[in-house]
Amino acid sequence: MHGLYLLWWVGERGFSPAVVATILAAGDLALFALEVPTGWFADRFGHRASLIVGSSVQVLGMLACWLGRGVPELIAASLLVALGDAFRSGADEALLYRTCAALHRERDFQAIEARTRASVLVALIVLLLAGGLIVARWGFAVGWAIETALCAVGLAIACAMVEPPVRLETATDDSQFETPETELTWSSRTRVLQTMTLLVLPAAILDGVTSAASFLAQTTSGGGPERVTILVAGITAAEAVGAALAGRLSGATIRGQWMLGAVGTAVVAVSAVLPAGLLVGAVGLSFVLGLALPLRATLLQRFAADHARARVASLASACDMACKALALSLAGGWRSRRK
């Protein structure tokens, strides 16, 4: 149902597009604000517990999307979905890394994370295409029922997970947060902030530019919903291919992140002079982004200690959201002036 939210609320429920857009924007803002608090919850009370809470809230959010008939229900649905996403954000990466480390397979984290990200993107394409077929054949009620059931399956999977030991010996010695945060000196805090900035920023900027390119490609391509659906599926597939390739690489470094950022800049420069530049740029940038994110996740988890893993990943996600919001705003303004 991911690609049918707007059609459901505007076409079936009768909400005005302006109201829906405002509430969805509020949901994104709520997710941004909740990233760090829910990351703290995951580090404090357990990453498995955070996944269970997030999946439970997600089920409630899907029910609110499905059964809600007024603006209050729409607001509740948007906030519940944001809260569910926030509880899962960061906790999944942290739990996977700690599990790998507990099994003395820390070096396998990058490959597993990359394969998982690629699999999620492929599943998103399948669900995007299947959602339209299901709704067209059997109606929205069946689509929402399946969507809710899939979220319930996710909750069952989260409940079946096992929390690794709180303190463990990892395969690396480069964790930067081994000292409790209350004991960090001013110089060490500054060093941690500098390292985090250098590590997070390249992929965050790349994420923002990719979102802007995708937006421009979709809004200038012409054609009907089928053409846009194929375009979105192609862009998502390019990111999935990049993520799958990232699992085969080795030696993730901060310098490598900045090199991928430079490759993204080159893609933008090349696409600016091509006839089908927006499409080429969106697909090329998505591929580079698919490469960058699993490598960054590996660096982040190696950078952090057990008591800060989810928070570090959540901070990176919040930075990504901020860059995307800024880039989309700039792209929307440029698109309006070009009309």
Short mmCIF file of the C-alpha atoms (twelve columns), coordinates in Angstrom:
data_MODEL
# 
_entry.id   MODEL 
# 
loop_
_atom_site.group_PDB 
_atom_site.id 
_atom_site.type_symbol 
_atom_site.label_atom_id 
_atom_site.label_alt_id 
_atom_site.label_comp_id 
_atom_site.label_asym_id 
_atom_site.label_seq_id 
_atom_site.Cartn_x 
_atom_site.Cartn_y 
_atom_site.Cartn_z 
_atom_site.pdbx_PDB_model_num 
ATOM 1   C CA . MET A 1   0.000   0.000   0.000   1 
ATOM 2   C CA . HIS A 2   3.054   2.265   0.145   1 
ATOM 3   C CA . GLY A 3   2.340   3.771   -3.259  1 
ATOM 4   C CA . LEU A 4   -1.421  4.045   -2.682  1 
ATOM 5   C CA . TYR A 5   -1.647  6.097   0.525   1 
ATOM 6   C CA . LEU A 6   -2.507  9.320   -1.284  1 
ATOM 7   C CA . LEU A 7   -5.061  7.651   -3.537  1 
ATOM 8   C CA . TRP A 8   -6.714  6.057   -0.499  1 
ATOM 9   C CA . TRP A 9   -6.953  9.214   1.604   1 
ATOM 10  C CA . VAL A 10  -7.791  11.632  -1.193  1 
ATOM 11  C CA . GLY A 11  -9.811  9.447   -3.526  1 
ATOM 12  C CA . GLU A 12  -11.521 7.033   -1.116  1 
ATOM 13  C CA . ARG A 13  -11.708 8.994   2.131   1 
ATOM 14  C CA . GLY A 14  -12.275 12.392  0.550   1 
ATOM 15  C CA . PHE A 15  -9.541  14.395  2.289   1 
ATOM 16  C CA . SER A 16  -8.221  17.428  0.460   1 
ATOM 17  C CA . PRO A 17  -4.702  17.013  -0.982  1 
ATOM 18  C CA . ALA A 18  -3.513  20.037  1.027   1 
ATOM 19  C CA . VAL A 19  -4.652  18.467  4.330   1 
ATOM 20  C CA . VAL A 20  -3.051  15.130  3.485   1 
ATOM 21  C CA . ALA A 21  0.224   16.773  2.436   1 
ATOM 22  C CA . THR A 22  0.337   18.824  5.637   1 
ATOM 23  C CA . ILE A 23  -0.299  15.821  7.867   1 
ATOM 24  C CA . LEU A 24  2.265   13.690  6.030   1 
ATOM 25  C CA . ALA A 25  4.820   16.486  6.418   1 
ATOM 26  C CA . ALA A 26  3.994   16.611  10.131  1 
ATOM 27  C CA . GLY A 27  4.602   12.865  10.282  1 
ATOM 28  C CA . ASP A 28  8.035   13.303  8.712   1 
ATOM 29  C CA . LEU A 29  8.825   16.063  11.197  1 
ATOM 30  C CA . ALA A 30  7.709   13.819  14.057  1 
ATOM 31  C CA . LEU A 31  9.961   11.014  12.800  1 
ATOM 32  C CA . PHE A 32  12.893  13.424  12.648  1 
ATOM 33  C CA . ALA A 33  12.230  14.577  16.234  1 
ATOM 34  C CA . LEU A 34  11.778  11.015  17.535  1 
ATOM 35  C CA . GLU A 35  14.923  9.509   16.006  1 
ATOM 36  C CA . VAL A 36  17.312  10.295  18.863  1 
ATOM 37  C CA . PRO A 37  14.904  9.669   21.815  1 
ATOM 38  C CA . THR A 38  13.934  6.271   20.429  1 
ATOM 39  C CA . GLY A 39  17.604  5.518   19.771  1 
ATOM 40  C CA . TRP A 40  18.281  6.216   23.440  1 
ATOM 41  C CA . PHE A 41  15.383  3.897   24.371  1 
ATOM 42  C CA . ALA A 42  16.867  1.101   22.259  1 
ATOM 43  C CA . ASP A 43  20.326  1.491   23.806  1 
ATOM 44  C CA . ARG A 44  18.859  1.705   27.322  1 
ATOM 45  C CA . PHE A 45  16.189  -0.999  27.270  1 
ATOM 46  C CA . GLY A 46  17.354  -3.297  24.483  1 
ATOM 47  C CA . HIS A 47  17.400  -3.248  20.708  1 
ATOM 48  C CA . ARG A 48  15.065  -6.253  20.474  1 
ATOM 49  C CA . ALA A 49  12.597  -4.512  22.793  1 
ATOM 50  C CA . SER A 50  12.713  -1.408  20.595  1 
ATOM 51  C CA . LEU A 51  11.992  -3.491  17.492  1 
ATOM 52  C CA . ILE A 52  9.036   -5.149  19.238  1 
ATOM 53  C CA . VAL A 53  7.619   -1.785  20.329  1 
ATOM 54  C CA . GLY A 54  8.142   -0.302  16.872  1 
ATOM 55  C CA . SER A 55  6.490   -3.241  15.118  1 
ATOM 56  C CA . SER A 56  3.546   -3.160  17.531  1 
ATOM 57  C CA . VAL A 57  3.029   0.556   16.930  1 
ATOM 58  C CA . GLN A 58  3.333   -0.050  13.183  1 
ATOM 59  C CA . VAL A 59  0.421   -2.503  13.291  1 
ATOM 60  C CA . LEU A 60  -1.669  0.103   15.099  1 
ATOM 61  C CA . GLY A 61  -0.631  2.693   12.529  1 
ATOM 62  C CA . MET A 62  -1.773  0.476   9.648   1 
ATOM 63  C CA . LEU A 63  -5.130  -0.106  11.356  1 
ATOM 64  C CA . ALA A 64  -5.530  3.657   11.834  1 
ATOM 65  C CA . CYS A 65  -4.704  4.248   8.155   1 
ATOM 66  C CA . TRP A 66  -7.252  1.636   7.142   1 
ATOM 67  C CA . LEU A 67  -10.125 2.348   9.528   1 
ATOM 68  C CA . GLY A 68  -9.733  6.084   10.144  1 
ATOM 69  C CA . ARG A 69  -12.387 8.301   8.612   1 
ATOM 70  C CA . GLY A 70  -11.639 11.809  9.891   1 
ATOM 71  C CA . VAL A 71  -8.720  14.194  10.212  1 
ATOM 72  C CA . PRO A 72  -7.969  13.170  13.845  1 
ATOM 73  C CA . GLU A 73  -7.615  9.535   12.743  1 
ATOM 74  C CA . LEU A 74  -5.390  10.587  9.850   1 
ATOM 75  C CA . ILE A 75  -3.157  12.548  12.228  1 
ATOM 76  C CA . ALA A 76  -3.027  9.591   14.614  1 
ATOM 77  C CA . ALA A 77  -2.147  7.239   11.758  1 
ATOM 78  C CA . SER A 78  0.669   9.483   10.535  1 
ATOM 79  C CA . LEU A 79  2.121   9.860   14.033  1 
ATOM 80  C CA . LEU A 80  1.843   6.135   14.785  1 
ATOM 81  C CA . VAL A 81  3.646   5.221   11.571  1 
ATOM 82  C CA . ALA A 82  6.366   7.781   12.396  1 
ATOM 83  C CA . LEU A 83  6.709   6.428   15.940  1 
ATOM 84  C CA . GLY A 84  6.926   2.844   14.710  1 
ATOM 85  C CA . ASP A 85  9.596   3.766   12.170  1 
ATOM 86  C CA . ALA A 86  11.546  5.681   14.819  1 
ATOM 87  C CA . PHE A 87  11.618  2.760   17.279  1 
ATOM 88  C CA . ARG A 88  12.938  0.439   14.571  1 
ATOM 89  C CA . SER A 89  15.405  2.925   13.093  1 
ATOM 90  C CA . GLY A 90  18.899  2.263   14.393  1 
ATOM 91  C CA . ALA A 91  17.810  -0.638  16.594  1 
ATOM 92  C CA . ASP A 92  17.904  -3.052  13.645  1 
ATOM 93  C CA . GLU A 93  21.482  -2.180  12.704  1 
ATOM 94  C CA . ALA A 94  22.612  -2.258  16.334  1 
ATOM 95  C CA . LEU A 95  21.013  -5.644  17.008  1 
ATOM 96  C CA . LEU A 96  22.502  -7.139  13.843  1 
ATOM 97  C CA . TYR A 97  25.993  -5.838  14.635  1 
ATOM 98  C CA . ARG A 98  25.892  -7.024  18.257  1 
ATOM 99  C CA . THR A 99  24.652  -10.429 17.117  1 
ATOM 100 C CA . CYS A 100 27.493  -10.734 14.609  1 
ATOM 101 C CA . ALA A 101 29.998  -9.688  17.270  1 
ATOM 102 C CA . ALA A 102 28.579  -12.130 19.827  1 
ATOM 103 C CA . LEU A 103 29.009  -14.931 17.264  1 
ATOM 104 C CA . HIS A 104 32.555  -13.680 16.478  1 
ATOM 105 C CA . ARG A 105 31.433  -12.817 12.953  1 
ATOM 106 C CA . GLU A 106 31.780  -9.040  13.116  1 
ATOM 107 C CA . ARG A 107 33.419  -8.955  9.701   1 
ATOM 108 C CA . ASP A 108 30.272  -10.472 8.202   1 
ATOM 109 C CA . PHE A 109 28.126  -7.515  9.280   1 
ATOM 110 C CA . GLN A 110 28.749  -5.478  6.130   1 
ATOM 111 C CA . ALA A 111 27.763  -8.310  3.787   1 
ATOM 112 C CA . ILE A 112 24.659  -9.186  5.803   1 
ATOM 113 C CA . GLU A 113 23.591  -5.544  6.104   1 
ATOM 114 C CA . ALA A 114 24.098  -5.007  2.381   1 
ATOM 115 C CA . ARG A 115 22.142  -8.134  1.427   1 
ATOM 116 C CA . THR A 116 19.375  -7.191  3.838   1 
ATOM 117 C CA . ARG A 117 19.114  -3.665  2.435   1 
ATOM 118 C CA . ALA A 118 19.067  -4.993  -1.129  1 
ATOM 119 C CA . SER A 119 16.397  -7.548  -0.220  1 
ATOM 120 C CA . VAL A 120 14.243  -4.853  1.395   1 
ATOM 121 C CA . LEU A 121 14.457  -2.699  -1.722  1 
ATOM 122 C CA . VAL A 122 13.549  -5.605  -4.009  1 
ATOM 123 C CA . ALA A 123 10.638  -6.491  -1.720  1 
ATOM 124 C CA . LEU A 124 9.529   -2.853  -1.882  1 
ATOM 125 C CA . ILE A 125 9.423   -3.027  -5.679  1 
ATOM 126 C CA . VAL A 126 7.415   -6.259  -5.590  1 
ATOM 127 C CA . LEU A 127 4.994   -4.879  -3.010  1 
ATOM 128 C CA . LEU A 128 4.661   -1.606  -4.918  1 
ATOM 129 C CA . LEU A 129 3.655   -3.437  -8.085  1 
ATOM 130 C CA . ALA A 130 1.560   -6.050  -6.277  1 
ATOM 131 C CA . GLY A 131 -0.297  -3.428  -4.249  1 
ATOM 132 C CA . GLY A 132 -1.747  -1.826  -7.337  1 
ATOM 133 C CA . LEU A 133 -2.822  -5.182  -8.756  1 
ATOM 134 C CA . ILE A 134 -4.426  -6.286  -5.474  1 
ATOM 135 C CA . VAL A 135 -6.378  -3.062  -5.054  1 
ATOM 136 C CA . ALA A 136 -7.467  -3.052  -8.698  1 
ATOM 137 C CA . ARG A 137 -8.736  -6.618  -8.482  1 
ATOM 138 C CA . TRP A 138 -10.079 -6.943  -4.927  1 
ATOM 139 C CA . GLY A 139 -10.309 -3.417  -3.545  1 
ATOM 140 C CA . PHE A 140 -8.617  -1.343  -0.867  1 
ATOM 141 C CA . ALA A 141 -9.965  -3.417  2.034   1 
ATOM 142 C CA . VAL A 142 -8.032  -6.485  0.898   1 
ATOM 143 C CA . GLY A 143 -4.924  -4.379  0.324   1 
ATOM 144 C CA . TRP A 144 -5.042  -2.904  3.826   1 
ATOM 145 C CA . ALA A 145 -5.740  -6.323  5.353   1 
ATOM 146 C CA . ILE A 146 -2.644  -7.765  3.679   1 
ATOM 147 C CA . GLU A 147 -0.567  -4.729  4.661   1 
ATOM 148 C CA . THR A 148 -1.622  -5.075  8.303   1 
ATOM 149 C CA . ALA A 149 -0.964  -8.819  8.240   1 
ATOM 150 C CA . LEU A 150 2.556   -8.238  6.892   1 
ATOM 151 C CA . CYS A 151 3.221   -5.788  9.738   1 
ATOM 152 C CA . ALA A 152 1.982   -8.422  12.193  1 
ATOM 153 C CA . VAL A 153 4.432   -10.904 10.668  1 
ATOM 154 C CA . GLY A 154 7.174   -8.347  11.272  1 
ATOM 155 C CA . LEU A 155 6.098   -8.141  14.920  1 
ATOM 156 C CA . ALA A 156 6.272   -11.936 15.229  1 
ATOM 157 C CA . ILE A 157 9.785   -11.933 13.754  1 
ATOM 158 C CA . ALA A 158 10.889  -9.218  16.206  1 
ATOM 159 C CA . CYS A 159 9.511   -11.260 19.116  1 
ATOM 160 C CA . ALA A 160 11.463  -14.308 17.906  1 
ATOM 161 C CA . MET A 161 14.784  -12.428 17.982  1 
ATOM 162 C CA . VAL A 162 17.329  -12.819 20.780  1 
ATOM 163 C CA . GLU A 163 19.099  -9.945  22.530  1 
ATOM 164 C CA . PRO A 164 22.900  -10.446 22.526  1 
ATOM 165 C CA . PRO A 165 24.972  -9.856  25.685  1 
ATOM 166 C CA . VAL A 166 25.139  -6.229  26.831  1 
ATOM 167 C CA . ARG A 167 28.915  -6.070  26.879  1 
ATOM 168 C CA . LEU A 168 30.924  -8.082  24.390  1 
ATOM 169 C CA . GLU A 169 34.315  -8.342  22.812  1 
ATOM 170 C CA . THR A 170 34.150  -7.193  19.220  1 
ATOM 171 C CA . ALA A 171 36.537  -8.026  16.451  1 
ATOM 172 C CA . THR A 172 37.693  -4.441  16.168  1 
ATOM 173 C CA . ASP A 173 39.485  -2.036  18.479  1 
ATOM 174 C CA . ASP A 174 38.316  1.245   16.952  1 
ATOM 175 C CA . SER A 175 35.203  1.921   19.056  1 
ATOM 176 C CA . GLN A 176 35.157  5.607   19.963  1 
ATOM 177 C CA . PHE A 177 32.551  5.622   22.724  1 
ATOM 178 C CA . GLU A 178 34.039  3.153   25.209  1 
ATOM 179 C CA . THR A 179 34.133  5.853   27.877  1 
ATOM 180 C CA . PRO A 180 30.688  6.751   29.310  1 
ATOM 181 C CA . GLU A 181 29.416  9.986   27.807  1 
ATOM 182 C CA . THR A 182 29.409  11.722  31.210  1 
ATOM 183 C CA . GLU A 183 33.180  11.155  31.439  1 
ATOM 184 C CA . LEU A 184 34.095  12.385  27.982  1 
ATOM 185 C CA . THR A 185 36.370  15.411  28.033  1 
ATOM 186 C CA . TRP A 186 35.782  18.471  25.874  1 
ATOM 187 C CA . SER A 187 38.538  17.412  23.470  1 
ATOM 188 C CA . SER A 188 37.201  13.865  23.178  1 
ATOM 189 C CA . ARG A 189 33.657  15.138  22.592  1 
ATOM 190 C CA . THR A 190 34.974  17.413  19.846  1 
ATOM 191 C CA . ARG A 191 36.873  14.533  18.275  1 
ATOM 192 C CA . VAL A 192 33.804  12.302  18.358  1 
ATOM 193 C CA . LEU A 193 31.665  15.046  16.766  1 
ATOM 194 C CA . GLN A 194 34.242  15.629  14.027  1 
ATOM 195 C CA . THR A 195 34.477  11.927  13.253  1 
ATOM 196 C CA . MET A 196 30.693  11.543  13.199  1 
ATOM 197 C CA . THR A 197 30.355  14.512  10.848  1 
ATOM 198 C CA . LEU A 198 32.983  13.186  8.447   1 
ATOM 199 C CA . LEU A 199 31.380  9.747   8.534   1 
ATOM 200 C CA . VAL A 200 27.714  10.695  8.200   1 
ATOM 201 C CA . LEU A 201 27.726  13.743  5.939   1 
ATOM 202 C CA . PRO A 202 28.758  12.274  2.538   1 
ATOM 203 C CA . ALA A 203 25.961  9.692   2.373   1 
ATOM 204 C CA . ALA A 204 23.460  12.163  3.857   1 
ATOM 205 C CA . ILE A 205 24.188  14.718  1.135   1 
ATOM 206 C CA . LEU A 206 24.111  11.968  -1.480  1 
ATOM 207 C CA . ASP A 207 20.739  10.816  -0.122  1 
ATOM 208 C CA . GLY A 208 19.356  14.339  -0.402  1 
ATOM 209 C CA . VAL A 209 20.618  14.871  -3.953  1 
ATOM 210 C CA . THR A 210 19.267  11.453  -4.978  1 
ATOM 211 C CA . SER A 211 15.827  12.276  -3.574  1 
ATOM 212 C CA . ALA A 212 15.807  15.591  -5.434  1 
ATOM 213 C CA . ALA A 213 16.837  13.922  -8.701  1 
ATOM 214 C CA . SER A 214 14.155  11.260  -8.279  1 
ATOM 215 C CA . PHE A 215 11.534  13.924  -7.583  1 
ATOM 216 C CA . LEU A 216 12.504  15.932  -10.658 1 
ATOM 217 C CA . ALA A 217 12.595  12.828  -12.848 1 
ATOM 218 C CA . GLN A 218 9.103   11.829  -11.723 1 
ATOM 219 C CA . THR A 219 7.581   15.291  -12.123 1 
ATOM 220 C CA . THR A 220 9.081   16.026  -15.551 1 
ATOM 221 C CA . SER A 221 8.902   12.606  -17.200 1 
ATOM 222 C CA . GLY A 222 5.311   12.956  -18.381 1 
ATOM 223 C CA . GLY A 223 3.040   9.982   -18.900 1 
ATOM 224 C CA . GLY A 224 0.545   8.379   -16.555 1 
ATOM 225 C CA . PRO A 225 0.751   6.441   -13.294 1 
ATOM 226 C CA . GLU A 226 2.127   3.358   -15.051 1 
ATOM 227 C CA . ARG A 227 5.140   5.288   -16.376 1 
ATOM 228 C CA . VAL A 228 5.819   6.822   -12.975 1 
ATOM 229 C CA . THR A 229 5.515   3.428   -11.276 1 
ATOM 230 C CA . ILE A 230 8.039   1.911   -13.695 1 
ATOM 231 C CA . LEU A 231 10.357  4.879   -13.149 1 
ATOM 232 C CA . VAL A 232 10.194  4.539   -9.352  1 
ATOM 233 C CA . ALA A 233 10.732  0.786   -9.618  1 
ATOM 234 C CA . GLY A 234 13.798  1.339   -11.827 1 
ATOM 235 C CA . ILE A 235 15.304  3.882   -9.455  1 
ATOM 236 C CA . THR A 236 14.701  1.573   -6.487  1 
ATOM 237 C CA . ALA A 237 16.181  -1.372  -8.399  1 
ATOM 238 C CA . ALA A 238 19.351  0.644   -9.070  1 
ATOM 239 C CA . GLU A 239 19.739  1.272   -5.348  1 
ATOM 240 C CA . ALA A 240 19.198  -2.436  -4.667  1 
ATOM 241 C CA . VAL A 241 21.961  -3.354  -7.134  1 
ATOM 242 C CA . GLY A 242 24.312  -0.896  -5.436  1 
ATOM 243 C CA . ALA A 243 23.497  -2.334  -2.007  1 
ATOM 244 C CA . ALA A 244 24.093  -5.885  -3.236  1 
ATOM 245 C CA . LEU A 245 27.479  -4.841  -4.648  1 
ATOM 246 C CA . ALA A 246 28.414  -3.187  -1.337  1 
ATOM 247 C CA . GLY A 247 28.230  -6.597  0.320   1 
ATOM 248 C CA . ARG A 248 31.107  -7.775  -1.885  1 
ATOM 249 C CA . LEU A 249 33.415  -4.865  -1.081  1 
ATOM 250 C CA . SER A 250 35.894  -4.733  1.761   1 
ATOM 251 C CA . GLY A 251 37.705  -2.116  3.769   1 
ATOM 252 C CA . ALA A 252 34.957  0.441   4.453   1 
ATOM 253 C CA . THR A 253 36.571  3.779   5.328   1 
ATOM 254 C CA . ILE A 254 35.568  7.397   5.816   1 
ATOM 255 C CA . ARG A 255 37.715  8.299   2.828   1 
ATOM 256 C CA . GLY A 256 35.717  5.808   0.789   1 
ATOM 257 C CA . GLN A 257 32.501  7.572   1.787   1 
ATOM 258 C CA . TRP A 258 33.828  10.878  0.508   1 
ATOM 259 C CA . MET A 259 35.015  9.183   -2.690  1 
ATOM 260 C CA . LEU A 260 31.471  7.902   -3.267  1 
ATOM 261 C CA . GLY A 261 30.260  11.444  -2.665  1 
ATOM 262 C CA . ALA A 262 32.656  12.598  -5.384  1 
ATOM 263 C CA . VAL A 263 31.299  9.905   -7.719  1 
ATOM 264 C CA . GLY A 264 27.802  11.226  -7.022  1 
ATOM 265 C CA . THR A 265 28.968  14.711  -7.963  1 
ATOM 266 C CA . ALA A 266 30.377  13.340  -11.225 1 
ATOM 267 C CA . VAL A 267 27.047  11.641  -11.968 1 
ATOM 268 C CA . VAL A 268 25.247  14.970  -11.499 1 
ATOM 269 C CA . ALA A 269 27.735  16.719  -13.796 1 
ATOM 270 C CA . VAL A 270 27.397  14.091  -16.535 1 
ATOM 271 C CA . SER A 271 23.604  13.945  -16.333 1 
ATOM 272 C CA . ALA A 272 23.425  17.737  -16.685 1 
ATOM 273 C CA . VAL A 273 24.671  17.521  -20.280 1 
ATOM 274 C CA . LEU A 274 22.713  14.448  -21.424 1 
ATOM 275 C CA . PRO A 275 19.306  14.586  -23.165 1 
ATOM 276 C CA . ALA A 276 17.748  12.225  -20.622 1 
ATOM 277 C CA . GLY A 277 19.809  13.744  -17.845 1 
ATOM 278 C CA . LEU A 278 17.256  13.603  -15.021 1 
ATOM 279 C CA . LEU A 279 16.550  9.923   -15.536 1 
ATOM 280 C CA . VAL A 280 20.238  9.049   -15.842 1 
ATOM 281 C CA . GLY A 281 21.048  11.136  -12.779 1 
ATOM 282 C CA . ALA A 282 18.296  9.607   -10.652 1 
ATOM 283 C CA . VAL A 283 19.259  6.032   -11.548 1 
ATOM 284 C CA . GLY A 284 23.005  6.648   -11.263 1 
ATOM 285 C CA . LEU A 285 22.720  8.451   -7.935  1 
ATOM 286 C CA . SER A 286 20.469  5.712   -6.551  1 
ATOM 287 C CA . PHE A 287 23.097  3.126   -7.445  1 
ATOM 288 C CA . VAL A 288 25.845  5.109   -5.684  1 
ATOM 289 C CA . LEU A 289 23.587  5.653   -2.666  1 
ATOM 290 C CA . GLY A 290 22.937  1.904   -2.502  1 
ATOM 291 C CA . LEU A 291 26.707  1.420   -2.307  1 
ATOM 292 C CA . ALA A 292 27.260  4.110   0.310   1 
ATOM 293 C CA . LEU A 293 24.624  3.279   2.935   1 
ATOM 294 C CA . PRO A 294 25.679  -0.285  3.890   1 
ATOM 295 C CA . LEU A 295 29.322  0.813   4.022   1 
ATOM 296 C CA . ARG A 296 28.385  3.731   6.267   1 
ATOM 297 C CA . ALA A 297 26.332  1.450   8.521   1 
ATOM 298 C CA . THR A 298 29.410  -0.737  8.967   1 
ATOM 299 C CA . LEU A 299 31.587  2.239   9.859   1 
ATOM 300 C CA . LEU A 300 29.000  3.596   12.293  1 
ATOM 301 C CA . GLN A 301 28.695  0.331   14.193  1 
ATOM 302 C CA . ARG A 302 32.460  -0.083  14.368  1 
ATOM 303 C CA . PHE A 303 32.727  3.508   15.539  1 
ATOM 304 C CA . ALA A 304 30.223  3.184   18.404  1 
ATOM 305 C CA . ALA A 305 30.207  1.184   21.611  1 
ATOM 306 C CA . ASP A 306 27.376  -1.028  22.820  1 
ATOM 307 C CA . HIS A 307 25.683  1.707   24.846  1 
ATOM 308 C CA . ALA A 308 25.441  4.094   21.864  1 
ATOM 309 C CA . ARG A 309 24.915  1.944   18.771  1 
ATOM 310 C CA . ALA A 310 21.253  2.745   18.107  1 
ATOM 311 C CA . ARG A 311 21.727  6.436   18.903  1 
ATOM 312 C CA . VAL A 312 24.593  6.732   16.432  1 
ATOM 313 C CA . ALA A 313 22.543  5.065   13.684  1 
ATOM 314 C CA . SER A 314 19.516  7.209   14.566  1 
ATOM 315 C CA . LEU A 315 21.583  10.388  14.383  1 
ATOM 316 C CA . ALA A 316 22.736  9.385   10.920  1 
ATOM 317 C CA . SER A 317 19.142  8.722   9.873   1 
ATOM 318 C CA . ALA A 318 18.048  12.120  11.230  1 
ATOM 319 C CA . CYS A 319 20.829  13.789  9.245   1 
ATOM 320 C CA . ASP A 320 19.660  11.941  6.122   1 
ATOM 321 C CA . MET A 321 16.107  13.188  6.668   1 
ATOM 322 C CA . ALA A 322 17.272  16.769  7.122   1 
ATOM 323 C CA . CYS A 323 19.299  16.663  3.898   1 
ATOM 324 C CA . LYS A 324 16.402  15.110  1.978   1 
ATOM 325 C CA . ALA A 325 13.950  17.703  3.264   1 
ATOM 326 C CA . LEU A 326 16.272  20.546  2.231   1 
ATOM 327 C CA . ALA A 327 17.029  19.029  -1.180  1 
ATOM 328 C CA . LEU A 328 13.362  18.336  -1.949  1 
ATOM 329 C CA . SER A 329 12.415  21.877  -0.958  1 
ATOM 330 C CA . LEU A 330 15.048  23.285  -3.307  1 
ATOM 331 C CA . ALA A 331 13.988  20.903  -6.094  1 
ATOM 332 C CA . GLY A 332 10.335  21.832  -5.624  1 
ATOM 333 C CA . GLY A 333 11.156  25.531  -5.807  1 
ATOM 334 C CA . TRP A 334 13.260  25.058  -8.934  1 
ATOM 335 C CA . ARG A 335 10.508  22.969  -10.530 1 
ATOM 336 C CA . SER A 336 7.923   25.678  -9.810  1 
ATOM 337 C CA . ARG A 337 10.049  28.393  -11.401 1 
ATOM 338 C CA . ARG A 338 10.571  26.251  -14.522 1 
ATOM 339 C CA . LYS A 339 6.820   25.969  -15.183 1 
# 
